[in-house]
Each structure stands twice: as C-alpha cells, then as structure tokens.
Amino acid sequence: MPERPAAVMIHGADGTVATLCIDLDTSKALQGVVDADAQRLRMLLNAAGVIFVEDFSPSGGRHLYIPLQKRLGAVEARELVEGLGRIAASLDPGPHQNITDGCIRVPGSAHKLGGHQTLVTPLSRAYDIMRRRNPAEAVAALRAVLAPELLRNQTLKARVAKAAAAPRPSATQLPLGAGSESPLRCTARTGLYDTARYASASEARMAVLNHFCACGWTLEQVRRELGGQFPGLAALYASTGRQERLLEAEWAKACAWIQKPANPKQPRKGAHINNTSQSLPTGGALGSTSTAGVHQLVNDLENVLYAVLDHRLKERGREGVSLRLLIRAVLGYMRTMETNVLDVGCRTFAAALGKHHVTIARLLPALAAASDGILSKVLEARGRNADTYLIQLPQHFERLARDLSWRRGKIHGIRPVFRALGDVAALVYEAIERGRLSPTTAAIVRSTGLSRTAVETALATMSSYTMIERRHGHWTITAGTGLADLARRLGALDDAAEQISRHRKQRAAWHAWLDRHLVPELAEYEVDSPEVDLYWIPPSDGELDWGGTIWRVA
C-alpha cells in the first residue's frame, strides 16, 4: 500500500467515466448522517439491481464505487451523482463536477489523518464486481429510480438560468432555493450549524425545534422525519438513547417558547378618514349554510362541474384548463373549510394551485362570469380584506345535480406533486382516479377534452413515476405510490413553502403600508431571513391533511 495519500482521476482523457464514485464526506454532514446516507444508498442501489464496491476512511467518510461496462459521458455521470445527492445530504458531487481534476482515494490509499482507506466489500466479491461491472440496463434502472430527483435538478438549473437573466428581485422576494437551502433546513438535514450563532448542538437543536413548532408540526411528525428527510437533527443528539431522553422535553420547551404571548400593543387613538375595515355580515346567505349542507352543496356542484362546466371551459384553450383547476380549488376550499363563502385572497389560491397571484386575480372574475351563477361576488375588496364570493347552486342546475350520482373520492385543485408535473397531468390523473371505470387512453381524451398528444405525454410521465399503470389497455392508480413523498422528491413541497413564505412577506409589506400609509423600510434581516420567514410544511399521512394545511396557512 502507498505510504502517502494517493488518489486516482475519475474522468478519462475524453471526459468519460468508467466508474461512478459516490463520496459521502463528514465535512458535508455529521457522522450519523453519513452512516444513514450510506444505508439509504445501499438499499436504493440494491433495489435498482446495481452492484457496487464500498470502503470507508479513517475520517468516517464512505465511498461507493459503481463500475460500468460502458463508459458514460461526464454530463450524464454528473446528473446521476447529483440526483443521488438529493437523497443523501452528505454526498459530495465535487469529483464528478470537475472534469479536469476530479479524483478520489481508492481502497488501500493512505489518509492524511493516518491509516488507510479500508475495503468494506469482501475482496473476492469486490474483484468479481469490478470484473463484471454494471451493464447499460442497470444504469437505465438507476436513472428510472432517480427520475424525480433528476427532474428536480433540471428544473432548478433552468430557474437559475432564468433568474440570472432577470432584473434584480424586489425586497419581498425570497432568494431562489431559500426553502431547501436555508440555514435551519441544512442543519436539520446535515447536523452542521453556524458556531458563531449557536454555541452548542443543544442550541442548534432548539432553533430547529422552535421553527418546527411555529410551523404547526407535531411531536410525532418530528419523530417520523428524524429517520426521513432530517437525519441531521437526529445526529445532533449524538445517540438514540439521548434522543429518546431529550426530544420530548425539548419539544415541550419549544412549544412553551413559541406560544409565549407577546407584549400587547396599545390601541391606536383615532381612526383613518377612510375606514378600510370590512363590515361584518349580519346573517342571511353569507352564513346560513350548515356543515352538512356545505358538503352536500359541494357534491352537487361537482356533478354540475363534470356534466356542464368542464365541457364549456374546454373551449377556452389554455385559460380553460386553468379555470377548470381553479373551480376545483374553490370546491376543495369549501369542503375543507366547511363554508360557502370565499373570502380569501388571490395568494391563497395561488399557493394551492402553484400559480402567480396575478394570474389568479385575472382568472377569478373570468370564472365568476363563466360559472353561470355558481360563483358570485358579493363584497368588493377593501383594505386587508379580499373580494368576497358566494358559492351556491343556481336553481336551473338543481334537477341536474340531484339526478346524477355523486362520484367517489374528493375533488382537488392542484395537489403538490402536480406543481412539478403540470396542469394537464392533474386533469388526466383525476380522470383515472375519479372515473366510474378504469378508463382507456381514448376515454381519458374524451372526458378531459385535452389533445391526445398531451394526454399520452402526461400518461407516459406519470407511468414513469409509477403513479399509474396500464392493465389490459385500461389505466389504474398505483396504490403503493405516495403522492406526498413523490412531491417531496420532485421539490414541489419546497416550492410551495417558498411561495407561502414569499406571500407572507408581501402581506406584511401591504399591511404595514395600510397602517402607516407609506412603504415600510424593512431591515436587511426582515428582507432575507429564511430562518424567520421560511414556512416548513408539516408532513401529512394523506392528501386531505396536506390540503387542509395549505388552506389554513396560505
């Protein structure tokens, strides 16, 4: 074995690679996170049928080597390694990002801290793996398993390129990627923290727990994610026994801190010349519908939607697709909040649909005009209060709604996964999910009113993510695929959290302007303080839980 540290180049003279080198580094995350990432990657590679060799270093890091029968280009290899980096927080993609100088220590190499890289895989098996290597089919299987992460990275790179060419962002706009790369989120994922800000691991843990508590998380949700997307928080406890002993007590402290009442403000004397407060309803149509009546109203309106409105809106092209999803979001809001009065702002629906609030402001009046009396504006926006709409079943639709049977399942606007997959995929998925029978491709085209090309593209995309499957020509939902987990892998939950945080900052600026009649002078930490402003969406067991969370916080 060599007496001095040694490494080998990853790329050949032509820029291709013969082995994918996965470097799990303790400089990127704590030791506990490195070990958890290694176990997670082992399971993923084994599930994809990929064979690999593993070693570990005296510093605690680990290397996984994936030998290839056919050399890969540098770009394709880098995409795969960066995709794996979305799953393993401690993965250092640097060796594959540097074509000219990317290198890695191989088993037997001396380490600068003393000792050598030690082979974990038995020598005979390691020799066999390096001799047989992975065929192209195994690489394709790995790419299929990493499809959500690869799409997420491509989307983020496109956003970065677009943001670089865009004008300077406003004060109320969060920086790109603020959610997934915020300091507290990185601490929760990797266990690393700013020692200038937090004197100990205990203080860093409390900062993360305080933020979880402020965002409405429960202790059970925190416990579940310690072994999921936030292994760094678990690593900050140093051991499982210490975690079990301290977590409940620290969570109680975090809840007590967050729920501490603030100093009450003294009431302002006098009033504005033009009062911006909305007068409260005095009864009648705006508050007379019972909870059971609201649910029945939603079911009846769904019948009208599928029988009449969808067919009318199909003729309006791309705007019609957005309007169809907006009316679904309205009905979803009614069912979740158990009210037939729509008195929330455009940003609430923008967060639920994954669209810009200006787009919602344009679509709402168009939907009211096209709804044939279902959606009616009853109060104009004033001050802090948004336009108020009343949702009702017009008399000329009553017989139709009663004659048709209600459909199974619940109606949605845009579930988080479709923020990444698009509006067409949302409508196609709904046609499969809520269809009375498992539909064929032709039946989906007829029921959705979308072009066959668009439908086939959406079906192929969702099938690649195992969201749906085709049996004997008919499409069905794949029961084992969780849409919430897929949304997290695609980065849709981070996008939603960033949008909610951005909207909160914009609302704060607008409310400050109303209170002081001038543009607020925000301090730098108020403009860009992800630890304060970032909202973390709590994990949910079902889509209805997630929908309720969005409606309440957006």
C-alpha positions in Angstrom: 0.0 0.0 0.0 1.2 3.6 -0.7 2.8 5.4 2.2 1.5 8.8 1.2 -2.1 10.0 0.4 -2.9 9.0 -3.2 -5.9 9.4 -5.4 -6.9 8.4 -9.0 -8.6 10.5 -11.7 -12.2 9.9 -12.3 -12.5 11.1 -15.9 -10.6 9.9 -18.9 -8.9 12.0 -21.5 -12.1 12.2 -23.4 -14.1 13.3 -20.4 -15.9 10.0 -19.9 -16.0 7.9 -16.7 -15.8 4.1 -16.3 -16.9 4.2 -12.6 -19.4 6.4 -10.7 -17.7 7.4 -7.5 -20.1 8.3 -4.6 -18.2 10.3 -1.9 -20.0 10.5 1.4 -18.0 13.1 3.4 -18.0 14.0 7.0 -17.3 17.6 6.1 -20.7 17.8 4.5 -22.7 16.2 7.4 -22.2 14.6 10.8 -21.1 11.0 11.1 -24.6 9.8 11.9 -25.9 11.4 8.7 -23.1 9.8 6.7 -23.9 6.3 8.1 -27.7 6.8 7.4 -27.0 8.0 3.9 -24.8 5.0 3.2 -27.5 2.7 4.3 -30.1 4.6 2.2 -28.0 4.4 -0.9 -27.2 0.7 -0.4 -31.0 0.0 -0.3 -31.6 2.2 -3.4 -28.8 0.6 -5.5 -29.8 -2.9 -4.5 -33.4 -2.2 -5.4 -32.3 -1.0 -8.9 -30.1 -4.1 -9.4 -26.8 -2.0 -9.3 -23.7 -3.7 -8.0 -21.1 -1.6 -6.2 -18.0 -1.7 -4.0 -17.7 0.2 -0.7 -14.9 1.4 1.5 -14.5 3.8 4.5 -11.9 6.2 5.5 -10.3 7.0 8.9 -12.2 10.3 9.0 -15.6 8.4 8.9 -16.5 9.1 5.3 -17.5 6.4 2.9 -17.1 5.7 -0.8 -19.4 3.7 -3.1 -17.9 2.7 -6.5 -20.3 1.8 -9.3 -18.3 0.2 -12.1 -19.8 0.5 -15.6 -19.4 -1.8 -18.6 -20.0 1.1 -21.0 -18.3 4.5 -20.2 -20.6 7.4 -19.5 -20.2 11.0 -20.6 -19.3 13.5 -18.0 -22.6 15.3 -18.1 -24.7 12.1 -17.7 -22.5 10.8 -14.9 -22.7 14.2 -13.1 -26.5 14.2 -13.4 -26.7 10.7 -11.8 -24.4 11.7 -9.0 -26.2 15.0 -8.3 -29.5 13.1 -8.4 -28.1 10.7 -5.7 -27.1 13.9 -3.8 -30.8 14.8 -3.4 -31.2 11.6 -1.5 -28.0 11.7 0.5 -27.2 15.1 2.2 -23.6 14.1 2.9 -22.8 13.3 -0.7 -20.1 15.5 -2.2 -20.6 15.7 -6.0 -17.4 17.7 -6.5 -15.3 14.9 -8.0 -17.8 14.4 -10.8 -18.3 18.2 -11.3 -14.6 18.8 -12.1 -13.7 17.1 -15.4 -10.1 18.0 -15.4 -9.1 17.5 -11.7 -11.9 15.3 -10.2 -10.3 12.5 -8.3 -11.0 10.1 -5.4 -9.0 7.9 -2.9 -9.4 4.2 -3.7 -9.2 1.4 -1.2 -5.7 1.0 0.3 -4.8 4.7 -0.2 -3.1 6.4 2.8 -5.1 9.0 4.6 -3.8 12.4 5.7 -5.1 11.7 9.2 -3.3 8.4 9.4 -4.4 4.9 8.4 -5.8 3.8 5.0 -9.0 3.5 3.0 -10.4 0.2 4.2 -12.4 -2.0 1.9 -15.8 -3.0 3.3 -16.9 -5.3 0.5 -15.1 -8.7 0.7 -12.1 -8.7 -1.5 -13.3 -11.7 -3.7 -16.7 -10.1 -4.2 -15.1 -6.7 -4.9 -12.8 -8.3 -7.6 -15.8 -10.0 -9.1 -17.9 -6.8 -9.2 -15.0 -4.8 -10.8 -14.6 -7.5 -13.4 -18.3 -8.0 -14.3 -19.3 -4.3 -13.9 -22.8 -2.9 -14.4 -24.5 -3.2 -17.8 -26.4 -0.4 -19.5 -29.7 -1.9 -18.3 -28.6 -1.4 -14.6 -27.7 2.3 -15.4 -31.1 2.7 -17.0 -32.8 1.2 -14.0 -30.9 3.6 -11.7 -31.9 6.5 -13.9 -35.6 5.4 -13.6 -35.4 5.2 -9.8 -33.8 8.7 -9.7 -36.3 10.2 -12.2 -37.9 12.6 -9.6 -34.5 13.9 -8.4 -33.2 14.3 -12.0 -36.3 16.3 -13.0 -35.9 18.4 -9.9 -32.3 19.3 -10.6 -33.1 20.1 -14.3 -35.9 22.4 -13.1 -33.7 24.2 -10.6 -30.9 24.7 -13.2 -33.5 26.2 -15.6 -34.7 28.6 -12.8 -31.2 29.6 -12.0 -30.5 30.4 -15.7 -33.8 32.4 -15.9 -33.1 34.3 -12.6 -29.6 35.2 -13.9 -31.2 37.0 -16.8 -34.0 38.6 -14.8 -33.9 42.0 -13.2 -33.0 42.5 -9.6 -35.6 40.9 -7.3 -37.8 43.0 -5.1 -37.4 43.3 -1.3 -40.3 41.0 -0.7 -39.0 38.2 -3.0 -37.2 35.4 -1.3 -33.9 34.2 -2.9 -34.0 31.3 -5.2 -34.0 28.0 -3.4 -34.5 29.7 0.0 -36.6 26.8 1.3 -34.3 23.8 0.6 -31.0 25.6 1.2 -31.9 27.8 4.3 -29.5 27.5 7.3 -32.0 25.8 9.5 -33.0 23.3 6.8 -29.4 22.5 6.2 -28.9 22.0 9.9 -31.8 19.6 10.1 -30.5 17.7 7.1 -26.8 17.6 7.8 -26.4 18.3 11.5 -23.9 21.1 10.7 -24.5 24.6 12.2 -23.0 28.0 12.5 -20.9 28.0 15.6 -20.9 31.8 15.6 -24.6 31.8 16.1 -25.2 28.6 18.1 -22.7 27.9 20.9 -23.6 24.2 21.1 -25.5 21.4 19.4 -28.2 21.8 22.0 -28.9 25.4 20.9 -28.9 24.4 17.2 -31.4 21.6 18.0 -33.7 24.1 19.9 -33.6 26.5 16.9 -34.8 23.8 14.6 -37.5 22.6 17.0 -38.7 26.1 17.6 -39.2 26.6 13.9 -41.0 23.2 13.6 -43.3 24.2 16.4 -44.0 27.6 14.9 -45.0 25.9 11.6 -47.6 23.7 13.3 -45.6 20.4 13.4 -46.5 17.8 16.0 -44.1 15.8 18.0 -45.0 12.6 16.1 -44.2 14.3 12.8 -40.8 15.4 14.1 -40.0 11.9 15.3 -41.0 10.4 12.0 -38.8 12.8 10.0 -35.8 12.2 12.2 -35.4 9.0 10.2 -36.5 10.6 7.0 -35.7 13.9 5.4 -34.0 15.4 8.5 -31.4 12.9 9.8 -29.1 15.8 10.8 -31.4 16.7 13.7 -31.2 13.2 14.9 -27.4 13.3 14.6 -27.3 16.4 16.8 -28.4 14.2 19.7 -25.3 12.0 19.3 -27.1 8.8 20.3 -30.5 7.2 20.1 -30.8 7.0 23.8 -30.0 10.6 24.3 -32.5 11.5 21.6 -35.3 9.5 23.3 -34.5 11.0 26.6 -34.3 14.7 25.5 -36.6 15.1 22.5 -39.9 15.2 24.4 -38.6 17.7 27.0 -37.0 19.9 24.3 -40.2 19.8 22.3 -42.2 21.0 25.3 -39.7 23.9 25.8 -40.1 24.8 22.1 -43.9 24.8 22.4 -43.8 26.9 25.5 -41.4 29.4 23.8 -43.5 29.7 20.6 -46.8 30.1 22.5 -45.4 32.8 24.8 -47.8 35.8 24.5 -46.2 38.9 23.0 -46.5 42.3 24.7 -49.9 43.6 23.8 -49.8 46.7 21.7 -51.5 49.9 22.9 -54.6 50.6 20.8 -54.3 53.5 18.5 -56.4 56.5 19.2 -58.5 58.0 16.4 -59.3 56.4 13.1 -58.5 56.7 9.4 -60.5 59.2 7.4 -61.4 56.4 5.0 -62.1 53.3 7.1 -60.6 50.3 5.4 -62.3 47.7 7.7 -64.9 45.5 6.1 -68.3 45.4 7.7 -69.3 42.0 9.1 -72.2 40.1 7.6 -75.4 40.3 9.5 -76.7 36.9 8.6 -78.7 35.5 5.7 -77.0 33.9 2.7 -73.4 34.6 3.8 -73.5 32.4 6.9 -76.6 30.3 6.9 -75.3 27.0 5.4 -74.7 24.2 7.8 -71.7 21.9 7.7 -73.7 19.0 6.3 -75.3 21.5 3.8 -71.9 22.6 2.6 -70.7 19.0 1.9 -73.9 18.3 0.0 -73.6 21.5 -1.9 -70.0 20.6 -2.9 -71.2 17.1 -4.1 -74.0 18.7 -6.1 -71.6 21.3 -7.7 -69.2 18.5 -8.6 -72.0 16.9 -10.6 -72.6 20.2 -12.4 -68.9 20.7 -12.9 -68.4 17.3 -14.7 -71.7 17.5 -16.6 -71.7 21.1 -17.8 -68.9 23.5 -16.7 -66.0 21.2 -17.8 -67.4 21.0 -21.3 -67.9 24.8 -21.5 -64.4 25.6 -20.3 -62.8 23.1 -22.7 -63.5 25.5 -25.5 -61.3 28.2 -23.9 -57.9 26.6 -24.5 -55.1 27.0 -22.0 -57.1 29.5 -20.0 -59.9 26.9 -19.8 -57.5 24.4 -18.2 -56.6 26.9 -15.5 -60.2 27.8 -14.9 -61.1 24.1 -14.5 -58.5 23.7 -11.9 -59.5 26.9 -10.2 -63.1 25.8 -9.8 -61.8 22.6 -8.3 -59.7 24.5 -5.9 -62.8 26.6 -4.9 -64.8 23.4 -4.2 -61.8 21.9 -2.3 -61.6 25.0 -0.2 -65.4 24.8 0.5 -65.1 21.2 1.7 -62.0 21.7 3.8 -63.1 24.9 5.5 -66.8 23.9 5.5 -68.1 27.2 4.2 -69.8 28.5 1.0 -68.3 32.0 1.4 -65.0 32.6 -0.4 -63.3 35.5 1.4 -59.6 34.7 0.9 -57.1 36.5 -1.3 -55.6 35.5 -4.6 -52.4 34.5 -3.0 -54.2 31.7 -1.1 -55.4 30.1 -4.3 -52.0 30.9 -5.9 -50.3 28.8 -3.3 -52.8 26.0 -3.6 -52.6 25.9 -7.4 -48.9 26.7 -7.8 -49.5 29.8 -9.9 -48.7 33.5 -9.6 -51.2 35.6 -7.7 -51.7 38.0 -10.6 -52.8 35.0 -12.7 -55.4 34.1 -10.0 -56.6 37.7 -9.9 -57.2 37.5 -13.6 -58.9 34.1 -13.5 -61.3 34.7 -10.6 -63.5 37.2 -12.4 -63.4 35.1 -15.6 -64.5 32.1 -13.6 -67.4 34.0 -11.9 -68.6 35.1 -15.4 -68.3 31.6 -16.8 -69.8 29.7 -13.8 -73.4 30.6 -14.8 -74.4 31.8 -11.3 -72.4 29.4 -9.2 -69.7 31.9 -8.2 -70.9 35.4 -7.4 -69.0 38.4 -6.0 -70.9 39.9 -3.0 -68.4 42.3 -1.5 -65.5 44.3 -3.0 -62.0 44.1 -1.6 -61.1 46.8 0.8 -58.1 47.3 3.0 -56.9 44.0 4.3 -60.0 42.1 3.1 -60.1 40.4 -0.2 -63.1 40.2 -2.6 -65.8 38.0 -1.1 -67.6 35.5 -3.3 -70.7 33.4 -2.6 -70.8 29.8 -3.9 -74.3 28.5 -4.5 -76.3 26.0 -6.7 -78.4 28.0 -9.1 -82.0 26.9 -9.5 -81.6 25.9 -13.1 -78.9 23.3 -12.1 -80.8 21.8 -9.2 -82.5 19.0 -11.1 -79.3 18.0 -12.9 -77.3 17.9 -9.7 -80.0 15.7 -8.0 -80.4 13.3 -10.9 -76.7 12.4 -11.2 -75.0 10.2 -8.6 -72.1 11.6 -6.6 -68.6 10.4 -7.6 -66.1 8.6 -5.4 -63.2 10.3 -3.8 -62.5 14.0 -3.1 -62.0 16.9 -5.5 -58.7 18.7 -5.5 -57.2 21.8 -7.1 -53.6 21.1 -7.6 -52.0 18.5 -5.3 -48.4 19.4 -4.6 -46.9 16.8 -7.0 -48.7 18.4 -9.9 -46.9 21.7 -9.3 -44.0 19.8 -10.9 -45.9 17.7 -13.4 -48.3 20.3 -14.7 -52.0 21.1 -15.1 -52.6 18.5 -17.8 -51.2 15.7 -15.7 -53.5 16.8 -12.8 -56.6 16.5 -15.0 -55.5 13.2 -16.5 -54.8 11.8 -13.1 -58.2 12.9 -11.8 -59.9 11.3 -14.8 -58.3 8.0 -13.8 -58.8 8.4 -10.1 -62.5 9.5 -10.1 -63.6 7.7 -13.2 -66.5 5.3 -12.7 -64.5 2.6 -14.5 -60.8 2.3 -15.3 -60.5 4.3 -18.5 -58.7 3.7 -21.7 -56.5 6.4 -23.3 -59.3 7.3 -25.7 -61.8 7.6 -22.8 -59.4 9.9 -21.0 -59.1 12.1 -24.1 -62.9 12.3 -24.4 -63.6 13.0 -20.7 -60.8 15.6 -20.3 -61.2 17.3 -23.7 -57.4 17.5 -24.0 -55.5 16.7 -27.1 -54.4 13.0 -27.5 -50.7 14.1 -27.6 -51.0 16.0 -24.3 -52.8 13.1 -22.7 -50.3 10.5 -23.9 -47.4 12.6 -22.7 -48.9 13.0 -19.3 -49.7 9.3 -19.1 -46.1 8.4 -20.0 -44.7 10.8 -17.4 -46.9 9.6 -14.6 -46.3 6.0 -15.6 -42.5 6.6 -15.4 -43.0 7.7 -11.7 -45.2 4.6 -11.0 -48.1 6.8 -10.2 -50.4 4.9 -12.7 -50.2 1.6 -14.5 -51.8 0.1 -17.6 -53.6 -3.2 -17.4 -55.2 -4.7 -20.5 -55.5 -1.3 -22.1 -57.1 0.4 -19.0 -55.3 2.8 -16.7 -55.4 2.5 -12.9 -53.9 4.3 -10.0 -50.8 2.6 -8.4 -51.8 2.1 -4.8 -48.2 1.8 -3.5 -47.0 5.2 -4.7 -47.4 8.1 -2.2 -48.0 11.4 -3.9 -46.8 13.4 -1.0 -43.4 11.5 -0.9 -43.1 12.0 -4.7 -43.9 15.7 -4.3 -41.1 16.0 -1.8 -38.6 14.2 -4.1 -39.6 16.5 -7.0 -39.1 19.6 -4.8 -42.7 20.6 -5.1 -43.1 20.9 -1.3 -40.1 23.2 -1.1 -41.6 25.3 -3.9 -44.9 25.6 -2.0 -43.1 26.5 1.2 -41.1 29.2 -0.6 -44.3 30.6 -2.2 -46.1 30.7 1.1 -43.1 32.5 2.7 -43.0 35.0 -0.1 -46.7 35.7 0.2 -46.3 36.3 3.9 -43.6 38.8 3.3 -45.8 40.6 0.7 -48.8 40.6 3.0 -46.6 42.1 5.8 -45.5 44.9 3.5 -49.0 45.6 2.4 -50.4 45.7 5.9 -47.5 47.9 7.0 -48.4 50.3 4.2 -52.0 50.3 5.3 -51.1 51.0 8.9 -48.5 53.7 8.2 -49.6 55.0 4.7 -46.1 54.6 3.4 -43.8 51.9 2.1 -42.2 50.1 5.1 -38.5 50.5 5.5 -37.5 46.8 6.0 -34.3 45.9 7.7 -32.0 43.5 5.9 -32.8 40.6 8.2 -36.5 41.2 7.5 -36.0 41.1 3.8 -33.8 38.0 3.7 -34.0 35.9 6.8 -35.1 32.4 5.9 -34.9 31.2 9.4 -37.6 33.7 10.4 -39.7 33.8 7.3 -39.5 30.3 5.9 -42.6 28.2 6.4 -41.9 24.4 6.6 -44.9 22.3 5.5 -45.6 19.6 8.1 -45.6 16.1 6.7 -49.0 14.5 6.3 -50.3 11.0 6.2 -52.9 11.8 3.5 -53.6 14.4 0.7 -56.6 15.8 2.6 -54.3 16.6 5.6 -51.9 18.4 3.3 -54.8 20.3 1.6 -56.2 21.5 4.9 -52.7 22.7 5.9 -52.3 24.7 2.7 -55.7 26.4 3.0 -55.1 27.4 6.7 -51.5 28.7 6.3 -51.6 30.2 2.7 
